[in-house]
Amino acid sequence: MTDYKIIIPARYNSKRFPGKPLVKIYGKTMLERVWLNAMDSSASEIIIATDDHRIETAAKNFGAHVCVTSNEHKSGTDRIIEVIEILGFRDEEIILNVQGDEPLLSNKLMDECASLISGEEECIATLASPFSEGERLDDPNLVKVLVNTQGYAIYFSRAPIPFNCEENKLENNKAIFLHHGIYSYNCKTLRKLPKLTISPVFDGENLEQLKPLYNGLKIRVGEASKRPGPSVDVFEDIRLVEEELVG
């Protein structure tokens, strides 16, 4: 089994759902549910990274290791990069970025994503799934990833890719997948990311994984053994998570 650590970035001031990590789902905060799933993984260490004292207090109360970071970060990845510097992680150590709004992400998928990092070729890895019936290529809330024959990402987009792909061609295809927001990295790669630039032509996608791809870094894409379940972007998503938990 791959030796890796999990860092869970969690911020309080979400624009669409302030206080999201601390919302209660059947008696436990969403953040605690994410942490409990991570505790069942093979990770050697699990760290919650936050800039908010309310999240810090709640996380310490349920027993988590918390690393307090700057409130200037624009992304969870930036927050993770600060953590690896604070804690002095070595370049070769593997970090799994588990979002604090994924309360249904299983420990099995965490292990799967981390295991994709092996050697110099795999500096970033992520998971994706085949499209299911009813999931539309033109839905901008569904991030699509185009994968080459070696299992590496060619491009990520909120738009349909390739441009003229028809829904009936999605079944059993080996190139277009629905992307899941979980990533593993080695620390050497994480330390490179702040120095990378990207053309403003990509701004409309609002996908941070395009920056390393644009700069020539490989992103390995593994097919998830199961769907992770819905993430929580707005308050209404809580109901979907509750339905999964009781289903």
HUBEL-V158788 format. One record per residue. RES is the residue in one letter. NEAR is the number of other ideal C-beta (glycine too) atoms within 12 Angstrom. Layout:
RES_NEAR, RES_NEAR
This chain:
M_16, T_28, D_24, Y_37, K_38, I_47, I_49, I_48, P_43, A_46, R_36, Y_27, N_19, S_26, K_11, R_14, F_23, P_17, G_25, K_36, P_44, L_35, V_34, K_20, I_32, Y_18, G_12, K_23, T_33, M_43, L_45, E_32, R_37, V_48, W_41, L_27, N_34, A_42, M_24, D_19, S_34, S_25, A_33, S_22, E_26, I_36, I_37, I_44, A_46, T_40, D_28, D_31, H_15, R_24, I_41, E_27, T_20, A_29, A_36, K_20, N_18, F_26, G_14, A_32, H_27, V_33, C_33, V_26, T_33, S_20, N_18, E_11, H_24, K_17, S_26, G_36, T_35, D_28, R_37, I_42, I_35, E_30, V_39, I_35, E_22, I_19, L_23, G_11, F_29, R_17, D_19, E_23, E_30, I_41, I_50, L_49, N_48, V_48, Q_40, G_46, D_39, E_43, P_39, L_34, L_42, S_29, N_31, K_24, L_39, M_45, D_33, E_34, C_47, A_41, S_26, L_37, I_37, S_20, G_14, E_13, E_18, E_31, C_34, I_44, A_43, T_44, L_44, A_41, S_30, P_27, F_30, S_14, E_10, G_11, E_23, R_20, L_30, D_18, D_17, P_16, N_20, L_30, V_36, K_39, V_39, L_31, V_32, N_19, T_10, Q_15, G_25, Y_29, A_38, I_24, Y_30, F_37, S_32, R_24, A_26, P_25, I_29, P_18, F_14, N_10, C_22, E_15, E_19, N_11, K_16, L_27, E_15, N_10, N_23, K_18, A_27, I_37, F_36, L_35, H_39, H_40, G_35, I_45, Y_49, S_43, Y_42, N_37, C_30, K_23, T_38, L_40, R_26, K_22, L_35, P_23, K_14, L_24, T_14, I_22, S_14, P_11, V_9, F_24, D_12, G_13, E_26, N_19, L_31, E_31, Q_38, L_32, K_31, P_33, L_33, Y_24, N_22, G_15, L_30, K_29, I_42, R_37, V_43, G_34, E_27, A_30, S_20, K_18, R_25, P_35, G_28, P_29, S_31, V_37, D_21, V_20, F_21, E_15, D_27, I_27, R_17, L_21, V_33, E_25, E_16, E_25, L_20, V_10, G_10
